Amino acid sequence: MNHKEVEEYILSMPDAWLDYPFGEGVAVYKIGERMFALIAEGKDPVQISLKCDPTLAKVLRERYETVMPGQHLNKKHWNTILLSGQLPNNEVEDLIRHSYLLATDAVK
C-alpha cells in the first residue's frame, strides 16, 4: 500500500481527520482529539504507527520483522509497521481498524 491508499482508508473511518501537531513531517490521524495512526511523510516503504492491544502487539512483533515497537510512542500500546508487503493489505486494514476502535473506545 502506498501513502495515498493508506490515507484514503484511514480517512474513510467515521469522523477521522488529519492533523500535523508535530510539524509537516508526520501525518497524524485522529478521532476526536485521540491519535490512532501516524505516518512518517516521504518514507519508502510507508511507515505507519498504530495503537494496538499490548498482547496482540507482542504477537505481531514476534511474527513479522516489519512490525516494531512504536517509534517515539508508548511501546506497549503502539506498533510501527513498514508497509513493505510482508503484511497483506487486508491485515494492514484490520490493524488500522483495530487502532481506530481502540481510540473510539477511549473517546466514549
Jmol script that loads the backbone (N, CA, C; Angstrom):
load data "model"
ATOM      1  N   MET A   1       0.850  -1.181   0.000  1.00  0.00           N
ATOM      2  CA  MET A   1       0.000   0.000   0.000  1.00  0.00           C
ATOM      3  C   MET A   1       0.894   1.243   0.000  1.00  0.00           C
ATOM      4  N   ASN A   2       0.515   2.206  -0.791  1.00  0.00           N
ATOM      5  CA  ASN A   2       1.269   3.455  -0.775  1.00  0.00           C
ATOM      6  C   ASN A   2       0.599   4.444   0.194  1.00  0.00           C
ATOM      7  N   HIS A   3       1.239   5.578   0.391  1.00  0.00           N
ATOM      8  CA  HIS A   3       0.750   6.563   1.359  1.00  0.00           C
ATOM      9  C   HIS A   3      -0.687   6.992   1.034  1.00  0.00           C
ATOM     10  N   LYS A   4      -0.957   7.275  -0.234  1.00  0.00           N
ATOM     11  CA  LYS A   4      -2.288   7.747  -0.624  1.00  0.00           C
ATOM     12  C   LYS A   4      -3.354   6.696  -0.320  1.00  0.00           C
ATOM     13  N   GLU A   5      -3.077   5.442  -0.652  1.00  0.00           N
ATOM     14  CA  GLU A   5      -4.043   4.362  -0.396  1.00  0.00           C
ATOM     15  C   GLU A   5      -4.303   4.195   1.102  1.00  0.00           C
ATOM     16  N   VAL A   6      -3.235   4.242   1.891  1.00  0.00           N
ATOM     17  CA  VAL A   6      -3.379   4.105   3.346  1.00  0.00           C
ATOM     18  C   VAL A   6      -4.182   5.282   3.898  1.00  0.00           C
ATOM     19  N   GLU A   7      -3.838   6.482   3.453  1.00  0.00           N
ATOM     20  CA  GLU A   7      -4.536   7.671   3.947  1.00  0.00           C
ATOM     21  C   GLU A   7      -6.017   7.637   3.576  1.00  0.00           C
ATOM     22  N   GLU A   8      -6.332   7.238   2.358  1.00  0.00           N
ATOM     23  CA  GLU A   8      -7.738   7.153   1.958  1.00  0.00           C
ATOM     24  C   GLU A   8      -8.496   6.168   2.844  1.00  0.00           C
ATOM     25  N   TYR A   9      -7.867   5.040   3.163  1.00  0.00           N
ATOM     26  CA  TYR A   9      -8.521   4.059   4.028  1.00  0.00           C
ATOM     27  C   TYR A   9      -8.722   4.634   5.435  1.00  0.00           C
ATOM     28  N   ILE A  10      -7.688   5.250   5.976  1.00  0.00           N
ATOM     29  CA  ILE A  10      -7.779   5.834   7.320  1.00  0.00           C
ATOM     30  C   ILE A  10      -8.897   6.876   7.378  1.00  0.00           C
ATOM     31  N   LEU A  11      -8.925   7.760   6.396  1.00  0.00           N
ATOM     32  CA  LEU A  11      -9.911   8.846   6.416  1.00  0.00           C
ATOM     33  C   LEU A  11     -11.317   8.381   6.059  1.00  0.00           C
ATOM     34  N   SER A  12     -11.461   7.107   5.656  1.00  0.00           N
ATOM     35  CA  SER A  12     -12.796   6.557   5.426  1.00  0.00           C
ATOM     36  C   SER A  12     -13.475   6.164   6.739  1.00  0.00           C
ATOM     37  N   MET A  13     -12.718   6.142   7.827  1.00  0.00           N
ATOM     38  CA  MET A  13     -13.287   5.836   9.144  1.00  0.00           C
ATOM     39  C   MET A  13     -14.169   7.013   9.578  1.00  0.00           C
ATOM     40  N   PRO A  14     -15.327   6.733  10.168  1.00  0.00           N
ATOM     41  CA  PRO A  14     -16.219   7.823  10.592  1.00  0.00           C
ATOM     42  C   PRO A  14     -15.515   8.829  11.509  1.00  0.00           C
ATOM     43  N   ASP A  15     -15.630  10.097  11.153  1.00  0.00           N
ATOM     44  CA  ASP A  15     -15.111  11.226  11.941  1.00  0.00           C
ATOM     45  C   ASP A  15     -13.593  11.257  12.059  1.00  0.00           C
ATOM     46  N   ALA A  16     -12.874  10.481  11.258  1.00  0.00           N
ATOM     47  CA  ALA A  16     -11.402  10.542  11.265  1.00  0.00           C
ATOM     48  C   ALA A  16     -10.968  11.816  10.548  1.00  0.00           C
ATOM     49  N   TRP A  17      -9.905  12.409  11.044  1.00  0.00           N
ATOM     50  CA  TRP A  17      -9.390  13.627  10.426  1.00  0.00           C
ATOM     51  C   TRP A  17      -7.876  13.675  10.531  1.00  0.00           C
ATOM     52  N   LEU A  18      -7.272  14.478   9.665  1.00  0.00           N
ATOM     53  CA  LEU A  18      -5.821  14.595   9.556  1.00  0.00           C
ATOM     54  C   LEU A  18      -5.342  15.854  10.253  1.00  0.00           C
ATOM     55  N   ASP A  19      -4.232  15.728  10.987  1.00  0.00           N
ATOM     56  CA  ASP A  19      -3.647  16.855  11.711  1.00  0.00           C
ATOM     57  C   ASP A  19      -2.129  16.762  11.575  1.00  0.00           C
ATOM     58  N   TYR A  20      -1.451  17.860  11.825  1.00  0.00           N
ATOM     59  CA  TYR A  20       0.012  17.898  11.815  1.00  0.00           C
ATOM     60  C   TYR A  20       0.529  18.566  13.100  1.00  0.00           C
ATOM     61  N   PRO A  21       0.224  18.000  14.278  1.00  0.00           N
ATOM     62  CA  PRO A  21       0.650  18.641  15.528  1.00  0.00           C
ATOM     63  C   PRO A  21       2.165  18.601  15.756  1.00  0.00           C
ATOM     64  N   PHE A  22       2.867  17.722  15.067  1.00  0.00           N
ATOM     65  CA  PHE A  22       4.314  17.590  15.240  1.00  0.00           C
ATOM     66  C   PHE A  22       5.088  18.194  14.073  1.00  0.00           C
ATOM     67  N   GLY A  23       4.416  18.943  13.223  1.00  0.00           N
ATOM     68  CA  GLY A  23       5.047  19.515  12.043  1.00  0.00           C
ATOM     69  C   GLY A  23       4.684  18.720  10.801  1.00  0.00           C
ATOM     70  N   GLU A  24       5.145  19.220   9.657  1.00  0.00           N
ATOM     71  CA  GLU A  24       4.755  18.636   8.380  1.00  0.00           C
ATOM     72  C   GLU A  24       5.360  17.272   8.105  1.00  0.00           C
ATOM     73  N   GLY A  25       6.298  16.806   8.885  1.00  0.00           N
ATOM     74  CA  GLY A  25       6.945  15.526   8.640  1.00  0.00           C
ATOM     75  C   GLY A  25       6.164  14.315   9.112  1.00  0.00           C
ATOM     76  N   VAL A  26       5.107  14.548   9.921  1.00  0.00           N
ATOM     77  CA  VAL A  26       4.339  13.420  10.461  1.00  0.00           C
ATOM     78  C   VAL A  26       2.847  13.708  10.332  1.00  0.00           C
ATOM     79  N   ALA A  27       2.183  12.901   9.519  1.00  0.00           N
ATOM     80  CA  ALA A  27       0.728  12.996   9.383  1.00  0.00           C
ATOM     81  C   ALA A  27       0.103  12.234  10.542  1.00  0.00           C
ATOM     82  N   VAL A  28      -0.766  12.906  11.288  1.00  0.00           N
ATOM     83  CA  VAL A  28      -1.410  12.303  12.460  1.00  0.00           C
ATOM     84  C   VAL A  28      -2.911  12.229  12.186  1.00  0.00           C
ATOM     85  N   TYR A  29      -3.452  11.034  12.351  1.00  0.00           N
ATOM     86  CA  TYR A  29      -4.871  10.796  12.102  1.00  0.00           C
ATOM     87  C   TYR A  29      -5.556  10.594  13.443  1.00  0.00           C
ATOM     88  N   LYS A  30      -6.686  11.302  13.601  1.00  0.00           N
ATOM     89  CA  LYS A  30      -7.355  11.338  14.895  1.00  0.00           C
ATOM     90  C   LYS A  30      -8.838  11.039  14.762  1.00  0.00           C
ATOM     91  N   ILE A  31      -9.389  10.610  15.889  1.00  0.00           N
ATOM     92  CA  ILE A  31     -10.828  10.550  16.099  1.00  0.00           C
ATOM     93  C   ILE A  31     -11.046  11.415  17.334  1.00  0.00           C
ATOM     94  N   GLY A  32     -11.805  12.473  17.188  1.00  0.00           N
ATOM     95  CA  GLY A  32     -11.862  13.464  18.260  1.00  0.00           C
ATOM     96  C   GLY A  32     -10.475  14.063  18.413  1.00  0.00           C
ATOM     97  N   GLU A  33      -9.963  14.060  19.619  1.00  0.00           N
ATOM     98  CA  GLU A  33      -8.606  14.551  19.858  1.00  0.00           C
ATOM     99  C   GLU A  33      -7.610  13.413  20.073  1.00  0.00           C
ATOM    100  N   ARG A  34      -8.050  12.164  19.903  1.00  0.00           N
ATOM    101  CA  ARG A  34      -7.199  11.000  20.154  1.00  0.00           C
ATOM    102  C   ARG A  34      -6.548  10.512  18.870  1.00  0.00           C
ATOM    103  N   MET A  35      -5.235  10.338  18.920  1.00  0.00           N
ATOM    104  CA  MET A  35      -4.496   9.806  17.781  1.00  0.00           C
ATOM    105  C   MET A  35      -4.754   8.310  17.655  1.00  0.00           C
ATOM    106  N   PHE A  36      -4.854   7.838  16.408  1.00  0.00           N
ATOM    107  CA  PHE A  36      -4.925   6.392  16.207  1.00  0.00           C
ATOM    108  C   PHE A  36      -3.989   5.913  15.103  1.00  0.00           C
ATOM    109  N   ALA A  37      -3.414   6.846  14.347  1.00  0.00           N
ATOM    110  CA  ALA A  37      -2.456   6.462  13.309  1.00  0.00           C
ATOM    111  C   ALA A  37      -1.534   7.635  13.019  1.00  0.00           C
ATOM    112  N   LEU A  38      -0.275   7.309  12.748  1.00  0.00           N
ATOM    113  CA  LEU A  38       0.703   8.310  12.344  1.00  0.00           C
ATOM    114  C   LEU A  38       1.470   7.751  11.154  1.00  0.00           C
ATOM    115  N   ILE A  39       1.717   8.603  10.171  1.00  0.00           N
ATOM    116  CA  ILE A  39       2.522   8.196   9.018  1.00  0.00           C
ATOM    117  C   ILE A  39       3.670   9.180   8.865  1.00  0.00           C
ATOM    118  N   ALA A  40       4.888   8.645   8.797  1.00  0.00           N
ATOM    119  CA  ALA A  40       6.068   9.471   8.537  1.00  0.00           C
ATOM    120  C   ALA A  40       6.030   9.865   7.064  1.00  0.00           C
ATOM    121  N   GLU A  41       5.989  11.166   6.790  1.00  0.00           N
ATOM    122  CA  GLU A  41       5.895  11.659   5.410  1.00  0.00           C
ATOM    123  C   GLU A  41       7.177  11.352   4.637  1.00  0.00           C
ATOM    124  N   GLY A  42       7.019  10.993   3.372  1.00  0.00           N
ATOM    125  CA  GLY A  42       8.148  10.823   2.467  1.00  0.00           C
ATOM    126  C   GLY A  42       8.978   9.570   2.658  1.00  0.00           C
ATOM    127  N   LYS A  43       8.511   8.614   3.423  1.00  0.00           N
ATOM    128  CA  LYS A  43       9.258   7.368   3.654  1.00  0.00           C
ATOM    129  C   LYS A  43       8.841   6.310   2.639  1.00  0.00           C
ATOM    130  N   ASP A  44       9.813   5.541   2.176  1.00  0.00           N
ATOM    131  CA  ASP A  44       9.550   4.429   1.274  1.00  0.00           C
ATOM    132  C   ASP A  44      10.363   3.241   1.745  1.00  0.00           C
ATOM    133  N   PRO A  45       9.723   2.178   2.246  1.00  0.00           N
ATOM    134  CA  PRO A  45       8.272   1.982   2.271  1.00  0.00           C
ATOM    135  C   PRO A  45       7.599   2.862   3.322  1.00  0.00           C
ATOM    136  N   VAL A  46       6.281   2.970   3.186  1.00  0.00           N
ATOM    137  CA  VAL A  46       5.478   3.742   4.133  1.00  0.00           C
ATOM    138  C   VAL A  46       5.690   3.178   5.536  1.00  0.00           C
ATOM    139  N   GLN A  47       5.832   4.080   6.508  1.00  0.00           N
ATOM    140  CA  GLN A  47       5.937   3.696   7.924  1.00  0.00           C
ATOM    141  C   GLN A  47       4.711   4.243   8.634  1.00  0.00           C
ATOM    142  N   ILE A  48       3.911   3.338   9.172  1.00  0.00           N
ATOM    143  CA  ILE A  48       2.693   3.734   9.877  1.00  0.00           C
ATOM    144  C   ILE A  48       2.771   3.234  11.314  1.00  0.00           C
ATOM    145  N   SER A  49       2.389   4.092  12.240  1.00  0.00           N
ATOM    146  CA  SER A  49       2.312   3.710  13.653  1.00  0.00           C
ATOM    147  C   SER A  49       0.851   3.642  14.039  1.00  0.00           C
ATOM    148  N   LEU A  50       0.493   2.544  14.723  1.00  0.00           N
ATOM    149  CA  LEU A  50      -0.897   2.286  15.094  1.00  0.00           C
ATOM    150  C   LEU A  50      -1.003   1.852  16.541  1.00  0.00           C
ATOM    151  N   LYS A  51      -2.088   2.294  17.198  1.00  0.00           N
ATOM    152  CA  LYS A  51      -2.392   1.780  18.533  1.00  0.00           C
ATOM    153  C   LYS A  51      -2.668   0.289  18.409  1.00  0.00           C
ATOM    154  N   CYS A  52      -2.376  -0.455  19.476  1.00  0.00           N
ATOM    155  CA  CYS A  52      -2.581  -1.899  19.409  1.00  0.00           C
ATOM    156  C   CYS A  52      -2.731  -2.456  20.817  1.00  0.00           C
ATOM    157  N   ASP A  53      -3.600  -3.424  20.956  1.00  0.00           N
ATOM    158  CA  ASP A  53      -3.698  -4.158  22.210  1.00  0.00           C
ATOM    159  C   ASP A  53      -2.314  -4.713  22.535  1.00  0.00           C
ATOM    160  N   PRO A  54      -1.825  -4.553  23.770  1.00  0.00           N
ATOM    161  CA  PRO A  54      -0.466  -4.977  24.104  1.00  0.00           C
ATOM    162  C   PRO A  54      -0.155  -6.446  23.800  1.00  0.00           C
ATOM    163  N   THR A  55      -1.105  -7.337  24.027  1.00  0.00           N
ATOM    164  CA  THR A  55      -0.861  -8.753  23.745  1.00  0.00           C
ATOM    165  C   THR A  55      -0.727  -8.988  22.244  1.00  0.00           C
ATOM    166  N   LEU A  56      -1.612  -8.402  21.468  1.00  0.00           N
ATOM    167  CA  LEU A  56      -1.538  -8.519  20.014  1.00  0.00           C
ATOM    168  C   LEU A  56      -0.263  -7.855  19.489  1.00  0.00           C
ATOM    169  N   ALA A  57       0.101  -6.707  20.058  1.00  0.00           N
ATOM    170  CA  ALA A  57       1.317  -6.006  19.620  1.00  0.00           C
ATOM    171  C   ALA A  57       2.531  -6.917  19.729  1.00  0.00           C
ATOM    172  N   LYS A  58       2.626  -7.622  20.834  1.00  0.00           N
ATOM    173  CA  LYS A  58       3.761  -8.524  21.053  1.00  0.00           C
ATOM    174  C   LYS A  58       3.759  -9.670  20.041  1.00  0.00           C
ATOM    175  N   VAL A  59       2.593 -10.256  19.799  1.00  0.00           N
ATOM    176  CA  VAL A  59       2.476 -11.355  18.828  1.00  0.00           C
ATOM    177  C   VAL A  59       2.905 -10.883  17.441  1.00  0.00           C
ATOM    178  N   LEU A  60       2.436  -9.715  17.036  1.00  0.00           N
ATOM    179  CA  LEU A  60       2.782  -9.192  15.707  1.00  0.00           C
ATOM    180  C   LEU A  60       4.279  -8.943  15.574  1.00  0.00           C
ATOM    181  N   ARG A  61       4.892  -8.410  16.621  1.00  0.00           N
ATOM    182  CA  ARG A  61       6.343  -8.149  16.588  1.00  0.00           C
ATOM    183  C   ARG A  61       7.140  -9.438  16.477  1.00  0.00           C
ATOM    184  N   GLU A  62       6.651 -10.487  17.129  1.00  0.00           N
ATOM    185  CA  GLU A  62       7.346 -11.775  17.067  1.00  0.00           C
ATOM    186  C   GLU A  62       7.162 -12.439  15.702  1.00  0.00           C
ATOM    187  N   ARG A  63       6.032 -12.220  15.074  1.00  0.00           N
ATOM    188  CA  ARG A  63       5.698 -12.880  13.810  1.00  0.00           C
ATOM    189  C   ARG A  63       6.303 -12.174  12.592  1.00  0.00           C
ATOM    190  N   TYR A  64       6.358 -10.835  12.628  1.00  0.00           N
ATOM    191  CA  TYR A  64       6.781 -10.064  11.452  1.00  0.00           C
ATOM    192  C   TYR A  64       7.972  -9.166  11.782  1.00  0.00           C
ATOM    193  N   GLU A  65       9.008  -9.235  10.959  1.00  0.00           N
ATOM    194  CA  GLU A  65      10.169  -8.374  11.181  1.00  0.00           C
ATOM    195  C   GLU A  65       9.870  -6.919  10.833  1.00  0.00           C
ATOM    196  N   THR A  66       8.808  -6.678  10.070  1.00  0.00           N
ATOM    197  CA  THR A  66       8.450  -5.306   9.697  1.00  0.00           C
ATOM    198  C   THR A  66       7.513  -4.641  10.713  1.00  0.00           C
ATOM    199  N   VAL A  67       7.215  -5.321  11.806  1.00  0.00           N
ATOM    200  CA  VAL A  67       6.411  -4.748  12.892  1.00  0.00           C
ATOM    201  C   VAL A  67       7.329  -4.559  14.090  1.00  0.00           C
ATOM    202  N   MET A  68       7.444  -3.304  14.526  1.00  0.00           N
ATOM    203  CA  MET A  68       8.365  -2.940  15.610  1.00  0.00           C
ATOM    204  C   MET A  68       7.633  -2.129  16.675  1.00  0.00           C
ATOM    205  N   PRO A  69       8.224  -2.023  17.854  1.00  0.00           N
ATOM    206  CA  PRO A  69       7.617  -1.140  18.852  1.00  0.00           C
ATOM    207  C   PRO A  69       7.465   0.272  18.287  1.00  0.00           C
ATOM    208  N   GLY A  70       6.421   0.959  18.676  1.00  0.00           N
ATOM    209  CA  GLY A  70       6.129   2.294  18.157  1.00  0.00           C
ATOM    210  C   GLY A  70       7.280   3.265  18.327  1.00  0.00           C
ATOM    211  N   GLN A  71       7.692   3.875  17.238  1.00  0.00           N
ATOM    212  CA  GLN A  71       8.779   4.856  17.283  1.00  0.00           C
ATOM    213  C   GLN A  71       8.269   6.146  17.904  1.00  0.00           C
ATOM    214  N   HIS A  72       8.945   6.612  18.954  1.00  0.00           N
ATOM    215  CA  HIS A  72       8.603   7.853  19.662  1.00  0.00           C
ATOM    216  C   HIS A  72       7.221   7.795  20.311  1.00  0.00           C
ATOM    217  N   LEU A  73       6.749   6.574  20.600  1.00  0.00           N
ATOM    218  CA  LEU A  73       5.423   6.378  21.199  1.00  0.00           C
ATOM    219  C   LEU A  73       5.535   5.366  22.331  1.00  0.00           C
ATOM    220  N   ASN A  74       4.461   5.201  23.103  1.00  0.00           N
ATOM    221  CA  ASN A  74       4.427   4.194  24.157  1.00  0.00           C
ATOM    222  C   ASN A  74       4.558   2.816  23.514  1.00  0.00           C
ATOM    223  N   LYS A  75       5.672   2.168  23.743  1.00  0.00           N
ATOM    224  CA  LYS A  75       5.991   0.926  23.054  1.00  0.00           C
ATOM    225  C   LYS A  75       5.102  -0.243  23.465  1.00  0.00           C
ATOM    226  N   LYS A  76       4.420  -0.116  24.580  1.00  0.00           N
ATOM    227  CA  LYS A  76       3.493  -1.166  24.999  1.00  0.00           C
ATOM    228  C   LYS A  76       2.206  -1.124  24.166  1.00  0.00           C
ATOM    229  N   HIS A  77       1.789   0.070  23.792  1.00  0.00           N
ATOM    230  CA  HIS A  77       0.485   0.252  23.148  1.00  0.00           C
ATOM    231  C   HIS A  77       0.541   0.657  21.678  1.00  0.00           C
ATOM    232  N   TRP A  78       1.727   0.811  21.116  1.00  0.00           N
ATOM    233  CA  TRP A  78       1.859   1.256  19.722  1.00  0.00           C
ATOM    234  C   TRP A  78       2.863   0.386  18.979  1.00  0.00           C
ATOM    235  N   ASN A  79       2.561   0.106  17.715  1.00  0.00           N
ATOM    236  CA  ASN A  79       3.484  -0.559  16.800  1.00  0.00           C
ATOM    237  C   ASN A  79       3.766   0.364  15.623  1.00  0.00           C
ATOM    238  N   THR A  80       4.987   0.309  15.109  1.00  0.00           N
ATOM    239  CA  THR A  80       5.317   0.948  13.843  1.00  0.00           C
ATOM    240  C   THR A  80       5.504  -0.171  12.830  1.00  0.00           C
ATOM    241  N   ILE A  81       4.835  -0.049  11.699  1.00  0.00           N
ATOM    242  CA  ILE A  81       4.828  -1.092  10.677  1.00  0.00           C
ATOM    243  C   ILE A  81       5.388  -0.530   9.381  1.00  0.00           C
ATOM    244  N   LEU A  82       6.354  -1.233   8.810  1.00  0.00           N
ATOM    245  CA  LEU A  82       6.868  -0.889   7.489  1.00  0.00           C
ATOM    246  C   LEU A  82       5.995  -1.598   6.468  1.00  0.00           C
ATOM    247  N   LEU A  83       5.375  -0.857   5.586  1.00  0.00           N
ATOM    248  CA  LEU A  83       4.466  -1.447   4.607  1.00  0.00           C
ATOM    249  C   LEU A  83       5.266  -1.892   3.378  1.00  0.00           C
ATOM    250  N   SER A  84       6.038  -2.943   3.579  1.00  0.00           N
ATOM    251  CA  SER A  84       6.921  -3.470   2.541  1.00  0.00           C
ATOM    252  C   SER A  84       6.284  -4.626   1.784  1.00  0.00           C
ATOM    253  N   GLY A  85       5.088  -5.042   2.189  1.00  0.00           N
ATOM    254  CA  GLY A  85       4.422  -6.165   1.554  1.00  0.00           C
ATOM    255  C   GLY A  85       4.436  -7.424   2.407  1.00  0.00           C
ATOM    256  N   GLN A  86       5.202  -7.416   3.510  1.00  0.00           N
ATOM    257  CA  GLN A  86       5.232  -8.602   4.370  1.00  0.00           C
ATOM    258  C   GLN A  86       3.846  -8.861   4.962  1.00  0.00           C
ATOM    259  N   LEU A  87       3.160  -7.811   5.389  1.00  0.00           N
ATOM    260  CA  LEU A  87       1.779  -7.943   5.862  1.00  0.00           C
ATOM    261  C   LEU A  87       0.853  -7.691   4.681  1.00  0.00           C
ATOM    262  N   PRO A  88      -0.092  -8.580   4.437  1.00  0.00           N
ATOM    263  CA  PRO A  88      -1.048  -8.353   3.343  1.00  0.00           C
ATOM    264  C   PRO A  88      -1.883  -7.092   3.608  1.00  0.00           C
ATOM    265  N   ASN A  89      -2.336  -6.445   2.539  1.00  0.00           N
ATOM    266  CA  ASN A  89      -3.110  -5.209   2.672  1.00  0.00           C
ATOM    267  C   ASN A  89      -4.322  -5.372   3.572  1.00  0.00           C
ATOM    268  N   ASN A  90      -5.007  -6.515   3.484  1.00  0.00           N
ATOM    269  CA  ASN A  90      -6.200  -6.694   4.320  1.00  0.00           C
ATOM    270  C   ASN A  90      -5.833  -6.757   5.806  1.00  0.00           C
ATOM    271  N   GLU A  91      -4.656  -7.288   6.131  1.00  0.00           N
ATOM    272  CA  GLU A  91      -4.225  -7.311   7.525  1.00  0.00           C
ATOM    273  C   GLU A  91      -3.842  -5.905   7.996  1.00  0.00           C
ATOM    274  N   VAL A  92      -3.215  -5.128   7.132  1.00  0.00           N
ATOM    275  CA  VAL A  92      -2.902  -3.732   7.465  1.00  0.00           C
ATOM    276  C   VAL A  92      -4.209  -2.984   7.732  1.00  0.00           C
ATOM    277  N   GLU A  93      -5.204  -3.181   6.871  1.00  0.00           N
ATOM    278  CA  GLU A  93      -6.501  -2.528   7.077  1.00  0.00           C
ATOM    279  C   GLU A  93      -7.142  -2.971   8.388  1.00  0.00           C
ATOM    280  N   ASP A  94      -7.033  -4.253   8.722  1.00  0.00           N
ATOM    281  CA  ASP A  94      -7.564  -4.746  10.004  1.00  0.00           C
ATOM    282  C   ASP A  94      -6.882  -4.063  11.177  1.00  0.00           C
ATOM    283  N   LEU A  95      -5.570  -3.864  11.088  1.00  0.00           N
ATOM    284  CA  LEU A  95      -4.830  -3.220  12.181  1.00  0.00           C
ATOM    285  C   LEU A  95      -5.172  -1.737  12.288  1.00  0.00           C
ATOM    286  N   ILE A  96      -5.411  -1.097  11.156  1.00  0.00           N
ATOM    287  CA  ILE A  96      -5.859   0.302  11.189  1.00  0.00           C
ATOM    288  C   ILE A  96      -7.220   0.384  11.878  1.00  0.00           C
ATOM    289  N   ARG A  97      -8.134  -0.502  11.499  1.00  0.00           N
ATOM    290  CA  ARG A  97      -9.475  -0.528  12.110  1.00  0.00           C
ATOM    291  C   ARG A  97      -9.374  -0.813  13.614  1.00  0.00           C
ATOM    292  N   HIS A  98      -8.505  -1.750  14.004  1.00  0.00           N
ATOM    293  CA  HIS A  98      -8.273  -2.077  15.417  1.00  0.00           C
ATOM    294  C   HIS A  98      -7.809  -0.832  16.175  1.00  0.00           C
ATOM    295  N   SER A  99      -6.864  -0.112  15.605  1.00  0.00           N
ATOM    296  CA  SER A  99      -6.354   1.100  16.238  1.00  0.00           C
ATOM    297  C   SER A  99      -7.460   2.146  16.375  1.00  0.00           C
ATOM    298  N   TYR A 100      -8.222   2.330  15.327  1.00  0.00           N
ATOM    299  CA  TYR A 100      -9.333   3.268  15.331  1.00  0.00           C
ATOM    300  C   TYR A 100     -10.336   2.923  16.432  1.00  0.00           C
ATOM    301  N   LEU A 101     -10.682   1.639  16.530  1.00  0.00           N
ATOM    302  CA  LEU A 101     -11.655   1.207  17.549  1.00  0.00           C
ATOM    303  C   LEU A 101     -11.106   1.404  18.961  1.00  0.00           C
ATOM    304  N   LEU A 102      -9.813   1.169  19.164  1.00  0.00           N
ATOM    305  CA  LEU A 102      -9.211   1.436  20.478  1.00  0.00           C
ATOM    306  C   LEU A 102      -9.347   2.915  20.823  1.00  0.00           C
ATOM    307  N   ALA A 103      -9.118   3.775  19.857  1.00  0.00           N
ATOM    308  CA  ALA A 103      -9.218   5.227  20.099  1.00  0.00           C
ATOM    309  C   ALA A 103     -10.662   5.649  20.315  1.00  0.00           C
ATOM    310  N   THR A 104     -11.613   5.041  19.596  1.00  0.00           N
ATOM    311  CA  THR A 104     -13.014   5.432  19.780  1.00  0.00           C
ATOM    312  C   THR A 104     -13.525   4.991  21.134  1.00  0.00           C
ATOM    313  N   ASP A 105     -13.067   3.836  21.618  1.00  0.00           N
ATOM    314  CA  ASP A 105     -13.455   3.390  22.966  1.00  0.00           C
ATOM    315  C   ASP A 105     -12.952   4.362  24.014  1.00  0.00           C
ATOM    316  N   ALA A 106     -11.770   4.918  23.793  1.00  0.00           N
ATOM    317  CA  ALA A 106     -11.196   5.869  24.740  1.00  0.00           C
ATOM    318  C   ALA A 106     -11.934   7.212  24.697  1.00  0.00           C
ATOM    319  N   VAL A 107     -12.543   7.520  23.552  1.00  0.00           N
ATOM    320  CA  VAL A 107     -13.259   8.796  23.398  1.00  0.00           C
ATOM    321  C   VAL A 107     -14.580   8.770  24.157  1.00  0.00           C
ATOM    322  N   LYS A 108     -15.221   7.605  24.209  1.00  0.00           N
ATOM    323  CA  LYS A 108     -16.532   7.493  24.838  1.00  0.00           C
ATOM    324  C   LYS A 108     -16.487   7.738  26.330  1.00  0.00           C
TER     325      LYS A 108
END
end "model"
wireframe off; spacefill off
backbone 0.3
color backbone group
